[in-house]
Amino acid sequence: MNPQKKGWLYVFFCVLFFACVCGCFIICENYTVNCIYESVTSSFTSNPPFTV
């Protein structure tokens, strides 16, 4: 196995790893944002701070 191929393999695994980490962060962030949004909207609808 020549060093050039090994380098490309290393880069590929690094990109794959970062893609997985970024994907996990994006998924977790979306879930937390949805949870916060739902809790805020539910609290607003059950106890509105202002009258429309």
PQR file with spaces between the fields and no chain letter, atoms N, CA, C, O and H, PARSE charges and radii, in Angstrom:
ATOM       1  N    MET     1       0.852   -1.193    0.000 -0.4000 1.5000
ATOM       2  CA   MET     1       0.000    0.000    0.000 -0.0000 2.0000
ATOM       3  C    MET     1       0.895    1.252    0.000  0.5500 1.7000
ATOM       4  O    MET     1       1.669    1.459    0.935 -0.5500 1.4000
ATOM       5  N    ASN     2       0.791    2.069   -1.026 -0.4000 1.5000
ATOM       6  CA   ASN     2       1.667    3.237   -1.104 -0.0000 2.0000
ATOM       7  C    ASN     2       1.142    4.374   -0.210  0.5500 1.7000
ATOM       8  O    ASN     2      -0.050    4.409    0.097 -0.5500 1.4000
ATOM       9  H    ASN     2       0.163    1.901   -1.786  0.4000 1.0000
ATOM      10  N    PRO     3       2.001    5.285    0.203 -0.5600 1.5000
ATOM      11  CA   PRO     3       1.598    6.332    1.157  0.2800 2.0000
ATOM      12  C    PRO     3       0.494    7.246    0.632  0.5500 1.7000
ATOM      13  O    PRO     3      -0.322    7.745    1.407 -0.5500 1.4000
ATOM      14  N    GLN     4       0.467    7.463   -0.676 -0.4000 1.5000
ATOM      15  CA   GLN     4      -0.556    8.364   -1.228 -0.0000 2.0000
ATOM      16  C    GLN     4      -1.955    7.798   -0.961  0.5500 1.7000
ATOM      17  O    GLN     4      -2.847    8.530   -0.531 -0.5500 1.4000
ATOM      18  H    GLN     4       1.130    7.058   -1.305  0.4000 1.0000
ATOM      19  N    LYS     5      -2.150    6.497   -1.216 -0.4000 1.5000
ATOM      20  CA   LYS     5      -3.464    5.885   -0.975 -0.0000 2.0000
ATOM      21  C    LYS     5      -3.787    5.920    0.512  0.5500 1.7000
ATOM      22  O    LYS     5      -4.931    6.163    0.898 -0.5500 1.4000
ATOM      23  H    LYS     5      -1.426    5.903   -1.566  0.4000 1.0000
ATOM      24  N    LYS     6      -2.770    5.676    1.354 -0.4000 1.5000
ATOM      25  CA   LYS     6      -3.006    5.693    2.794 -0.0000 2.0000
ATOM      26  C    LYS     6      -3.472    7.085    3.238  0.5500 1.7000
ATOM      27  O    LYS     6      -4.368    7.213    4.071 -0.5500 1.4000
ATOM      28  H    LYS     6      -1.841    5.479    1.040  0.4000 1.0000
ATOM      29  N    GLY     7      -2.853    8.117    2.671 -0.4000 1.5000
ATOM      30  CA   GLY     7      -3.239    9.487    3.012 -0.0000 2.0000
ATOM      31  C    GLY     7      -4.685    9.764    2.628  0.5500 1.7000
ATOM      32  O    GLY     7      -5.438   10.364    3.395 -0.5500 1.4000
ATOM      33  H    GLY     7      -2.125    8.013    1.994  0.4000 1.0000
ATOM      34  N    TRP     8      -5.066    9.322    1.435 -0.4000 1.5000
ATOM      35  CA   TRP     8      -6.449    9.542    0.997 -0.0000 2.0000
ATOM      36  C    TRP     8      -7.426    8.793    1.897  0.5500 1.7000
ATOM      37  O    TRP     8      -8.508    9.295    2.202 -0.5500 1.4000
ATOM      38  H    TRP     8      -4.454    8.834    0.811  0.4000 1.0000
ATOM      39  N    LEU     9      -7.039    7.584    2.321 -0.4000 1.5000
ATOM      40  CA   LEU     9      -7.898    6.799    3.203 -0.0000 2.0000
ATOM      41  C    LEU     9      -8.077    7.525    4.535  0.5500 1.7000
ATOM      42  O    LEU     9      -9.178    7.578    5.085 -0.5500 1.4000
ATOM      43  H    LEU     9      -6.160    7.176    2.073  0.4000 1.0000
ATOM      44  N    TYR    10      -6.976    8.082    5.043 -0.4000 1.5000
ATOM      45  CA   TYR    10      -7.025    8.835    6.303 -0.0000 2.0000
ATOM      46  C    TYR    10      -7.951   10.037    6.179  0.5500 1.7000
ATOM      47  O    TYR    10      -8.777   10.292    7.056 -0.5500 1.4000
ATOM      48  H    TYR    10      -6.083    8.038    4.596  0.4000 1.0000
ATOM      49  N    VAL    11      -7.804   10.776    5.071 -0.4000 1.5000
ATOM      50  CA   VAL    11      -8.663   11.947    4.829 -0.0000 2.0000
ATOM      51  C    VAL    11     -10.125   11.518    4.736  0.5500 1.7000
ATOM      52  O    VAL    11     -11.012   12.173    5.283 -0.5500 1.4000
ATOM      53  H    VAL    11      -7.133   10.568    4.359  0.4000 1.0000
ATOM      54  N    PHE    12     -10.364   10.397    4.029 -0.4000 1.5000
ATOM      55  CA   PHE    12     -11.734    9.912    3.864 -0.0000 2.0000
ATOM      56  C    PHE    12     -12.364    9.583    5.213  0.5500 1.7000
ATOM      57  O    PHE    12     -13.514    9.939    5.472 -0.5500 1.4000
ATOM      58  H    PHE    12      -9.643    9.865    3.585  0.4000 1.0000
ATOM      59  N    PHE    13     -11.594    8.892    6.083 -0.4000 1.5000
ATOM      60  CA   PHE    13     -12.133    8.529    7.388 -0.0000 2.0000
ATOM      61  C    PHE    13     -12.354    9.769    8.248  0.5500 1.7000
ATOM      62  O    PHE    13     -13.323    9.835    9.003 -0.5500 1.4000
ATOM      63  H    PHE    13     -10.660    8.603    5.872  0.4000 1.0000
ATOM      64  N    CYS    14     -11.464   10.745    8.137 -0.4000 1.5000
ATOM      65  CA   CYS    14     -11.643   11.994    8.893 -0.0000 2.0000
ATOM      66  C    CYS    14     -12.926   12.706    8.463  0.5500 1.7000
ATOM      67  O    CYS    14     -13.708   13.154    9.301 -0.5500 1.4000
ATOM      68  H    CYS    14     -10.676   10.691    7.524  0.4000 1.0000
ATOM      69  N    VAL    15     -13.130   12.804    7.153 -0.4000 1.5000
ATOM      70  CA   VAL    15     -14.337   13.459    6.631 -0.0000 2.0000
ATOM      71  C    VAL    15     -15.576   12.699    7.087  0.5500 1.7000
ATOM      72  O    VAL    15     -16.567   13.303    7.497 -0.5500 1.4000
ATOM      73  H    VAL    15     -12.494   12.441    6.472  0.4000 1.0000
ATOM      74  N    LEU    16     -15.516   11.374    7.014 -0.4000 1.5000
ATOM      75  CA   LEU    16     -16.648   10.553    7.427 -0.0000 2.0000
ATOM      76  C    LEU    16     -16.953   10.772    8.907  0.5500 1.7000
ATOM      77  O    LEU    16     -18.111   10.914    9.300 -0.5500 1.4000
ATOM      78  H    LEU    16     -14.711   10.883    6.681  0.4000 1.0000
ATOM      79  N    PHE    17     -15.895   10.798    9.723 -0.4000 1.5000
ATOM      80  CA   PHE    17     -16.067   10.989   11.168 -0.0000 2.0000
ATOM      81  C    PHE    17     -16.706   12.345   11.452  0.5500 1.7000
ATOM      82  O    PHE    17     -17.656   12.442   12.229 -0.5500 1.4000
ATOM      83  H    PHE    17     -14.954   10.683    9.403  0.4000 1.0000
ATOM      84  N    PHE    18     -16.174   13.400   10.810 -0.4000 1.5000
ATOM      85  CA   PHE    18     -16.722   14.735   11.044 -0.0000 2.0000
ATOM      86  C    PHE    18     -18.159   14.838   10.545  0.5500 1.7000
ATOM      87  O    PHE    18     -18.978   15.529   11.151 -0.5500 1.4000
ATOM      88  H    PHE    18     -15.403   13.322   10.178  0.4000 1.0000
ATOM      89  N    ALA    19     -18.469   14.153    9.441 -0.4000 1.5000
ATOM      90  CA   ALA    19     -19.836   14.171    8.928 -0.0000 2.0000
ATOM      91  C    ALA    19     -20.785   13.525    9.930  0.5500 1.7000
ATOM      92  O    ALA    19     -21.892   14.016   10.153 -0.5500 1.4000
ATOM      93  H    ALA    19     -17.803   13.592    8.949  0.4000 1.0000
ATOM      94  N    CYS    20     -20.344   12.413   10.537 -0.4000 1.5000
ATOM      95  CA   CYS    20     -21.180   11.744   11.535 -0.0000 2.0000
ATOM      96  C    CYS    20     -21.388   12.636   12.746  0.5500 1.7000
ATOM      97  O    CYS    20     -22.503   12.746   13.256 -0.5500 1.4000
ATOM      98  H    CYS    20     -19.445   12.014   10.355  0.4000 1.0000
ATOM      99  N    VAL    21     -20.313   13.278   13.212 -0.4000 1.5000
ATOM     100  CA   VAL    21     -20.415   14.146   14.389 -0.0000 2.0000
ATOM     101  C    VAL    21     -21.341   15.327   14.096  0.5500 1.7000
ATOM     102  O    VAL    21     -22.205   15.669   14.904 -0.5500 1.4000
ATOM     103  H    VAL    21     -19.407   13.188   12.798  0.4000 1.0000
ATOM     104  N    CYS    22     -21.147   15.943   12.927 -0.4000 1.5000
ATOM     105  CA   CYS    22     -21.998   17.083   12.553 -0.0000 2.0000
ATOM     106  C    CYS    22     -23.448   16.636   12.429  0.5500 1.7000
ATOM     107  O    CYS    22     -24.354   17.343   12.871 -0.5500 1.4000
ATOM     108  H    CYS    22     -20.446   15.665   12.271  0.4000 1.0000
ATOM     109  N    GLY    23     -23.677   15.472   11.831 -0.4000 1.5000
ATOM     110  CA   GLY    23     -25.037   14.955   11.688 -0.0000 2.0000
ATOM     111  C    GLY    23     -25.686   14.737   13.048  0.5500 1.7000
ATOM     112  O    GLY    23     -26.852   15.075   13.253 -0.5500 1.4000
ATOM     113  H    GLY    23     -22.941   14.898   11.471  0.4000 1.0000
ATOM     114  N    CYS    24     -24.918   14.166   13.975 -0.4000 1.5000
ATOM     115  CA   CYS    24     -25.453   13.931   15.321 -0.0000 2.0000
ATOM     116  C    CYS    24     -25.798   15.256   15.984  0.5500 1.7000
ATOM     117  O    CYS    24     -26.856   15.388   16.599 -0.5500 1.4000
ATOM     118  H    CYS    24     -23.971   13.891   13.808  0.4000 1.0000
ATOM     119  N    PHE    25     -24.908   16.238   15.861 -0.4000 1.5000
ATOM     120  CA   PHE    25     -25.170   17.539   16.475 -0.0000 2.0000
ATOM     121  C    PHE    25     -26.407   18.189   15.866  0.5500 1.7000
ATOM     122  O    PHE    25     -27.227   18.762   16.583 -0.5500 1.4000
ATOM     123  H    PHE    25     -24.048   16.131   15.361  0.4000 1.0000
ATOM     124  N    ILE    26     -26.542   18.099   14.541 -0.4000 1.5000
ATOM     125  CA   ILE    26     -27.696   18.709   13.862 -0.0000 2.0000
ATOM     126  C    ILE    26     -28.983   18.023   14.316  0.5500 1.7000
ATOM     127  O    ILE    26     -29.978   18.691   14.597 -0.5500 1.4000
ATOM     128  H    ILE    26     -25.876   17.632   13.958  0.4000 1.0000
ATOM     129  N    ILE    27     -28.965   16.682   14.387 -0.4000 1.5000
ATOM     130  CA   ILE    27     -30.158   15.946   14.795 -0.0000 2.0000
ATOM     131  C    ILE    27     -30.527   16.305   16.239  0.5500 1.7000
ATOM     132  O    ILE    27     -31.688   16.579   16.544 -0.5500 1.4000
ATOM     133  H    ILE    27     -28.157   16.140   14.158  0.4000 1.0000
ATOM     134  N    CYS    28     -29.511   16.298   17.126 -0.4000 1.5000
ATOM     135  CA   CYS    28     -29.776   16.625   18.535 -0.0000 2.0000
ATOM     136  C    CYS    28     -30.298   18.051   18.654  0.5500 1.7000
ATOM     137  O    CYS    28     -31.228   18.314   19.416 -0.5500 1.4000
ATOM     138  H    CYS    28     -28.569   16.076   16.878  0.4000 1.0000
ATOM     139  N    GLU    29     -29.697   18.971   17.899 -0.4000 1.5000
ATOM     140  CA   GLU    29     -30.113   20.369   17.965 -0.0000 2.0000
ATOM     141  C    GLU    29     -31.555   20.510   17.488  0.5500 1.7000
ATOM     142  O    GLU    29     -32.342   21.238   18.092 -0.5500 1.4000
ATOM     143  H    GLU    29     -28.942   18.757   17.280  0.4000 1.0000
ATOM     144  N    ASN    30     -31.902   19.813   16.404 -0.4000 1.5000
ATOM     145  CA   ASN    30     -33.271   19.886   15.903 -0.0000 2.0000
ATOM     146  C    ASN    30     -34.251   19.368   16.950  0.5500 1.7000
ATOM     147  O    ASN    30     -35.310   19.959   17.159 -0.5500 1.4000
ATOM     148  H    ASN    30     -31.263   19.221   15.914  0.4000 1.0000
ATOM     149  N    TYR    31     -33.896   18.258   17.611 -0.4000 1.5000
ATOM     150  CA   TYR    31     -34.790   17.699   18.625 -0.0000 2.0000
ATOM     151  C    TYR    31     -34.952   18.665   19.790  0.5500 1.7000
ATOM     152  O    TYR    31     -36.070   18.880   20.257 -0.5500 1.4000
ATOM     153  H    TYR    31     -33.035   17.778   17.441  0.4000 1.0000
ATOM     154  N    THR    32     -33.854   19.254   20.269 -0.4000 1.5000
ATOM     155  CA   THR    32     -33.946   20.162   21.410 -0.0000 2.0000
ATOM     156  C    THR    32     -34.727   21.414   21.028  0.5500 1.7000
ATOM     157  O    THR    32     -35.534   21.909   21.816 -0.5500 1.4000
ATOM     158  H    THR    32     -32.946   19.079   19.890  0.4000 1.0000
ATOM     159  N    VAL    33     -34.490   21.931   19.814 -0.4000 1.5000
ATOM     160  CA   VAL    33     -35.228   23.114   19.363 -0.0000 2.0000
ATOM     161  C    VAL    33     -36.718   22.803   19.295  0.5500 1.7000
ATOM     162  O    VAL    33     -37.542   23.608   19.729 -0.5500 1.4000
ATOM     163  H    VAL    33     -33.835   21.530   19.174  0.4000 1.0000
ATOM     164  N    ASN    34     -37.066   21.631   18.749 -0.4000 1.5000
ATOM     165  CA   ASN    34     -38.477   21.245   18.661 -0.0000 2.0000
ATOM     166  C    ASN    34     -39.085   21.113   20.049  0.5500 1.7000
ATOM     167  O    ASN    34     -40.207   21.559   20.286 -0.5500 1.4000
ATOM     168  H    ASN    34     -36.396   20.978   18.396  0.4000 1.0000
ATOM     169  N    CYS    35     -38.336   20.496   20.974 -0.4000 1.5000
ATOM     170  CA   CYS    35     -38.848   20.326   22.330 -0.0000 2.0000
ATOM     171  C    CYS    35     -39.075   21.678   22.990  0.5500 1.7000
ATOM     172  O    CYS    35     -40.119   21.907   23.600 -0.5500 1.4000
ATOM     173  H    CYS    35     -37.424   20.134   20.782  0.4000 1.0000
ATOM     174  N    ILE    36     -38.092   22.582   22.867 -0.4000 1.5000
ATOM     175  CA   ILE    36     -38.232   23.910   23.473 -0.0000 2.0000
ATOM     176  C    ILE    36     -39.395   24.653   22.821  0.5500 1.7000
ATOM     177  O    ILE    36     -40.199   25.283   23.508 -0.5500 1.4000
ATOM     178  H    ILE    36     -37.244   22.396   22.372  0.4000 1.0000
ATOM     179  N    TYR    37     -39.480   24.578   21.496 -0.4000 1.5000
ATOM     180  CA   TYR    37     -40.551   25.272   20.779 -0.0000 2.0000
ATOM     181  C    TYR    37     -41.915   24.746   21.215  0.5500 1.7000
ATOM     182  O    TYR    37     -42.837   25.530   21.441 -0.5500 1.4000
ATOM     183  H    TYR    37     -38.827   24.066   20.938  0.4000 1.0000
ATOM     184  N    GLU    38     -42.050   23.428   21.334 -0.4000 1.5000
ATOM     185  CA   GLU    38     -43.333   22.846   21.736 -0.0000 2.0000
ATOM     186  C    GLU    38     -43.689   23.247   23.167  0.5500 1.7000
ATOM     187  O    GLU    38     -44.838   23.583   23.455 -0.5500 1.4000
ATOM     188  H    GLU    38     -41.300   22.792   21.150  0.4000 1.0000
ATOM     189  N    SER    39     -42.700   23.212   24.060 -0.4000 1.5000
ATOM     190  CA   SER    39     -42.990   23.571   25.453 -0.0000 2.0000
ATOM     191  C    SER    39     -43.380   25.043   25.553  0.5500 1.7000
ATOM     192  O    SER    39     -44.296   25.399   26.295 -0.5500 1.4000
ATOM     193  H    SER    39     -41.766   22.939   23.826  0.4000 1.0000
ATOM     194  N    VAL    40     -42.685   25.895   24.804 -0.4000 1.5000
ATOM     195  CA   VAL    40     -42.994   27.331   24.841 -0.0000 2.0000
ATOM     196  C    VAL    40     -44.379   27.591   24.270  0.5500 1.7000
ATOM     197  O    VAL    40     -45.169   28.328   24.860 -0.5500 1.4000
ATOM     198  H    VAL    40     -41.941   25.606   24.201  0.4000 1.0000
ATOM     199  N    THR    41     -44.680   26.986   23.115 -0.4000 1.5000
ATOM     200  CA   THR    41     -45.989   27.214   22.498 -0.0000 2.0000
ATOM     201  C    THR    41     -47.102   26.652   23.372  0.5500 1.7000
ATOM     202  O    THR    41     -48.165   27.262   23.485 -0.5500 1.4000
ATOM     203  H    THR    41     -44.039   26.387   22.635  0.4000 1.0000
ATOM     204  N    SER    42     -46.871   25.497   23.991 -0.4000 1.5000
ATOM     205  CA   SER    42     -47.912   24.910   24.845 -0.0000 2.0000
ATOM     206  C    SER    42     -48.136   25.784   26.073  0.5500 1.7000
ATOM     207  O    SER    42     -49.273   25.967   26.507 -0.5500 1.4000
ATOM     208  H    SER    42     -46.007   25.001   23.899  0.4000 1.0000
ATOM     209  N    SER    43     -47.051   26.327   26.636 -0.4000 1.5000
ATOM     210  CA   SER    43     -47.213   27.195   27.810 -0.0000 2.0000
ATOM     211  C    SER    43     -47.922   28.487   27.404  0.5500 1.7000
ATOM     212  O    SER    43     -48.731   29.014   28.167 -0.5500 1.4000
ATOM     213  H    SER    43     -46.127   26.178   26.283  0.4000 1.0000
ATOM     214  N    PHE    44     -47.628   28.994   26.221 -0.4000 1.5000
ATOM     215  CA   PHE    44     -48.291   30.211   25.744 -0.0000 2.0000
ATOM     216  C    PHE    44     -49.783   29.959   25.512  0.5500 1.7000
ATOM     217  O    PHE    44     -50.617   30.794   25.858 -0.5500 1.4000
ATOM     218  H    PHE    44     -46.970   28.566   25.601  0.4000 1.0000
ATOM     219  N    THR    45     -50.112   28.813   24.929 -0.4000 1.5000
ATOM     220  CA   THR    45     -51.518   28.540   24.627 -0.0000 2.0000
ATOM     221  C    THR    45     -52.295   28.263   25.910  0.5500 1.7000
ATOM     222  O    THR    45     -53.464   28.635   26.012 -0.5500 1.4000
ATOM     223  H    THR    45     -49.434   28.134   24.647  0.4000 1.0000
ATOM     224  N    SER    46     -51.658   27.608   26.898 -0.4000 1.5000
ATOM     225  CA   SER    46     -52.368   27.304   28.143 -0.0000 2.0000
ATOM     226  C    SER    46     -52.448   28.534   29.046  0.5500 1.7000
ATOM     227  O    SER    46     -53.428   28.717   29.767 -0.5500 1.4000
ATOM     228  H    SER    46     -50.709   27.306   26.815  0.4000 1.0000
ATOM     229  N    ASN    47     -51.407   29.379   29.002 -0.4000 1.5000
ATOM     230  CA   ASN    47     -51.382   30.566   29.850 -0.0000 2.0000
ATOM     231  C    ASN    47     -50.797   31.726   29.038  0.5500 1.7000
ATOM     232  O    ASN    47     -49.620   32.053   29.189 -0.5500 1.4000
ATOM     233  H    ASN    47     -50.611   29.230   28.416  0.4000 1.0000
ATOM     234  N    PRO    48     -51.606   32.345   28.184 -0.5600 1.5000
ATOM     235  CA   PRO    48     -51.075   33.393   27.308  0.2800 2.0000
ATOM     236  C    PRO    48     -50.701   34.648   28.093  0.5500 1.7000
ATOM     237  O    PRO    48     -51.494   35.108   28.915 -0.5500 1.4000
ATOM     238  N    PRO    49     -49.516   35.211   27.862 -0.5600 1.5000
ATOM     239  CA   PRO    49     -49.089   36.418   28.574  0.2800 2.0000
ATOM     240  C    PRO    49     -49.779   37.674   28.056  0.5500 1.7000
ATOM     241  O    PRO    49     -49.726   38.726   28.693 -0.5500 1.4000
ATOM     242  N    PHE    50     -50.424   37.560   26.901 -0.4000 1.5000
ATOM     243  CA   PHE    50     -51.115   38.731   26.356 -0.0000 2.0000
ATOM     244  C    PHE    50     -52.441   38.291   25.735  0.5500 1.7000
ATOM     245  O    PHE    50     -52.580   37.148   25.300 -0.5500 1.4000
ATOM     246  H    PHE    50     -50.468   36.705   26.384  0.4000 1.0000
ATOM     247  N    THR    51     -53.402   39.197   25.697 -0.4000 1.5000
ATOM     248  CA   THR    51     -54.711   38.876   25.129 -0.0000 2.0000
ATOM     249  C    THR    51     -54.764   39.387   23.695  0.5500 1.7000
ATOM     250  O    THR    51     -54.353   40.511   23.407 -0.5500 1.4000
ATOM     251  H    THR    51     -53.289   40.126   26.051  0.4000 1.0000
ATOM     252  N    VAL    52     -55.280   38.537   22.794 -0.4000 1.5000
ATOM     253  CA   VAL    52     -55.346   38.917   21.382 -0.0000 2.0000
ATOM     254  C    VAL    52     -56.749   39.391   21.074  0.5500 1.7000
ATOM     255  O    VAL    52     -57.039   39.763   19.938 -0.5500 1.4000
ATOM     256  H    VAL    52     -55.614   37.624   23.028  0.4000 1.0000
